[in-house]
Amino acid sequence: MENKLRELSEEESKNYKKIGTASGISFGMCMFLAHKHATNFENRVVGFRIEKNGMAEMIDATYAKAGLHKGKNINVTFYENKEEEFEITFIPILHKEMKEFYSPKKDKEDL
């Protein structure tokens, strides 16, 4: 992984674009899931937040009912840098030669 991954505060996370959230029994498992499901994850990710609520609690409750494990799941939301937003405007400009080339009066043989 080329980028250094760092934990973001809630305020800092507003300056980044969310890649996705993974739920798992450890941070490593969440990294594995994110890497598996997010395109080019290792080159995009720059930060993360460990969430205290959400899907992890639902998973824990389901596992507890089934008697599968006693561990606690965590949610980790991964972030990437926001792309700069800009607008491009195309203005068609016909050069004299281009105008002649696209002239409907010209015979097909000349093309």
N, C-alpha and C positions, 0 to 999 in steps of 0.2 A: 504494500500500500504506500503510495508516494506521499499522500497528504498526512499531516499529523491530525489525528482525531482529538477533539476536545469537547468537554461538556459545556453546553450553553445554558445561560440563565433564561428564564422565561422572556425577559425583555430582549436579550440578544437574539433569541430564536425568531423574532419578528423581522429581523434583517436577512433571514435566510429562507430558501425555498425548501419545503418539506418533501423528502423523497418517499417516506412511508414509515409505518409503525410496525414493529414486530413484537410478539409476546413469546416469552420462553422462560425456562427455569434459571437461566443465567445470561449475563451480558454476551458471552461467547456464542450461545445458541441464537440469540437475537441477531448478532452479527452474521452468523451463518445463514439464517433465514433471509436477511436483507440482501446478502451477497447473492443468494440463489435466485431471488425473485426480482431484483432491481437491475436493470440493464447498466452495465459499466459502473457498478456500485463503487468499486475500489478506487476509481479515479474521480468520482463525483462527491463522495461523502467528505464533509469537513467538520461536522459537529453532531452532537446527539443530546437528547434529554431523556432522563429516566422518569417516566410518568408514574404517579402513585395510584392511578385509578384506571378504569376502563376494562379492556378485554382480559387482562390478567386476573382480575377478581372473578370474572365469569368462568374462566378456565379452572381456577382453584376450586370454585364451588362445584363444578362438574366433576372434577377429579375426586373431591372429597366425598361426594355422593356415591361415586363408583368405587371408592376405597383404593384408588390407584397409587396415590402418593401423598405425602404430608408437606412437601416443599411449597414455597411461595413462588409464583410466577411474577415476572416484571414486564412492563411495556417499555420499549426503547423506541423513541422517534428519532429518525436520522434526517439530517439536513445537508443541503448543498448550497453553494453560492447562488444568489439570484443572478439571472442573466440581465444584462443591461437592456432596458426596453427602449426601442427607438422606432421611428416611423420612416419609411422610405416612400418617396413620391416619385413616380415615373412620369416624365414629360416626354412625349414622343416628338422628336425633331427629325424632319426629313431633309436629308442632304440632297442637293441638286441631282447627283448621279442616282441616288436611291429612288428619287421621284420618277426619273426616266425609266429605270429598271422595272418598277412596279406599275407603270402606266398601262391601263387596259387597252389602249390603242395599239400597242406594240404587238407584232405578230409573234406567235408561239415559236416560229422557226428561229427568231433572233435570240431567244433565251437559250 
